């Protein structure tokens, strides 16, 4: 049978042991909480994205001169990290746009014939598309026909025509800054080409055009692998004088992108 003194010493030793274990537990927990993340960067090695982009108007920003053109794009992109440091994450970025819509202004001319008498009162509407700019108006036209003149009144009204196209931008770079932060500013640029089902932006321009863009935006990471970004780009379309006319189109393009990868 243990003596009271031995029992007291054993109790003191047990309490000391428990206190030491408790202290070690707190130290370990604090050390674990303060230890740096093994991967402190918000940056993927391979990035897959889906995006939508829209521009409500065009004007002479840098190279293009055609006005009042709209763009609506839906596409996918792939990015590959090339180099990363504490300040910048340098990535390759290529885009594929299976839906690239371009809108031109249209003049609808309603003609009401006056002469010859056989055509008097006949009305027809003729689309004159596409045009550099739409100007509503009205008037009277007299056309010689080798005999009795053709005379008609006309009224011009404005509308729009959307042209379906597809685009590819295989050349592209993106630079994200502050890759340790969830919110990262970035700059981006691409070069590529576009096919359309009709000539754009005028009837004498081509259906094959070259494209390039340059922009900046903000990418917001929701996790290490997923993010949402919003950006503004200068976007240019032209045929590089491969058709009868090359007026070019300059747009300010707004784009929203959802990205994922690892």
Secondary structure, 3 states (H helix, E strand, C coil): CCCHHHHHHHHHHHHHHHHHHHHHHHHHHHHHHHCCCCCCCCCCCEEEEEEEEEECCECCCCCCCECCCEEEEEEEEEEEEEEECCCEEEEEEEEEEEEEEEEEEEEEEEEEEEECHHHCCCEEEEEECCCCCCCCEEEEEEECCCCCCEEEEEEEEEEEEEEEEEEEEEEEEEEEECCCCCEEEEEEEEEEEEEECCCCCCCCCCCEEEEEEEEEEEEEECCCCEEEEEEEEEEEEECCCCCCCCCCEEEEEEEEEEEEEC
